[in-house]
Amino acid sequence: MGKALIIGCGGVASVAIHKCCQNSEIFDDIMIASRTKSKCDALKQKLDGGKTKISTAQVDADSTEQLINLINEYNPDIVLNLALPYQDLSIMDACLATKKHYVDTANYEPPETAKFEYKWQWAYRDKFEAAGITALLGSGFDPGVTSVFSAYALKHHFDEINYIDILDCNGGDHGYPFATNFNPEINIREVTANGSYWENGTWVETKPMQIKRSYDFAEVGKKDMYLLHHEELESLGSNIKGIKRIRFFMTFGESYLTHLICLQNVGMTSIEPIEFEGKQIIPLQFLKAVLPDPASLGPRTVGKTNIGCIFTGIKDGREKNYYLYNICDHQECYKEVGSQAVSYTTGVPAMIGTMLVMNGEWQKPGVYNVEEFDPDPFMAALNKWGLPWKESFDPVLVD
């Protein structure tokens, strides 16, 4: 049993906190901390009465000093960062100063540019090793589960993996003309950035949405998907033996793309500050404020997600194809934890990664991506905690 400080109280954090409370044998004491304490208090009130002791606090995750003070006051065994990616480094600095283990779901991004890279966090490797603490990066779904899928495939089905295609399909319908299923600011930055894929040790860059494919997803149907840059391509390219190419595809409907192009054309997706009525504002942050809160989509979203990886590689001298994936139902997620499946598929792995560091199975001084640890306990936990995986040995390959 142990104490976990969870920073953030959005849609993903709500799922992770629900799951921590379900897993009270490991998480017997948690603190929820966010810039807006009232959100933490509301979630605590909803979950109080179980075996997990819950406390709340207000903290500005941009302030390493505030974080250090809170960590020293609460004295957790681990810090789970479910705040914004811009805040990863301030939280890592606080963990170093207090010698506490660290877990997140998304890599650091500088606020001023959409750069999805691990270099800033990998630069902390020696510091975390010297401090004797573990930093686990990217324990969401993608990155996270897809990275564990890759390690599992290499361990159990291949001598080397040459090609990985990560397919992220959301077949859910929330009824709005335009909304994002997770933080709008992060989602839109990700989608409007140039695409890229990893091939023969280098990045091949594409224009946003330049490469389009269709795929028939089990229990969802045929969907258009587009090649995006995604941070796990960088770590998998370094950590999975035999890689020649890794690509990431995500599905988008016509309505979403039409609205997004319009918003881009009028400057609403810009992250460059502009002056409005004597104040500096960032258009994308203003857009985030007027769009539906992703946490509000749960009760109105129907349909399923299908996220997984298609692997091609060599086993015993012969080429082999293998597909690992998860299917998640939006309404089933809402019934269980009051959230739609996009938050659920990230929040459950966040709890699992934190659990594995806390119980020592994934504990090693330094900074690591999830695929650098033994995938088997994580894969077993996915089946136990709500994200059961499926496999196919004859998948339809992406051309």
Salt bridges, closest charged atoms under 4 A:
ASP41 OD1 - LYS37 NZ 3.16
ASP48 OD2 - LYS44 NZ 3.08
ASP60 OD1 - ARG35 NH2 3.29
ASP62 OD2 - ARG35 NH2 3.22
GLU109 OE1 - ARG189 NH2 2.99
ASP159 OD1 - LYS315 NZ 3.76
ASP165 OD1 - ARG247 NE 2.80
GLU185 OE1 - LYS288 NZ 3.91
GLU190 OE2 - HIS230 NE2 3.30
GLU219 OE1 - LYS304 NZ 2.74
ASP224 OD2 - LYS212 NZ 3.49
GLU232 OE1 - HIS230 ND1 2.78
GLU332 OE2 - LYS335 NZ 3.37
GLU336 OE2 - LYS19 NZ 2.60
ASP374 OD1 - LYS155 NZ 2.86
ASP376 OD2 - LYS155 NZ 2.84
ASP376 OD1 - HIS156 NE2 2.79
GLU391 OE1 - HIS157 NE2 3.95
ASP399 OD1 - ARG213 NE 2.50
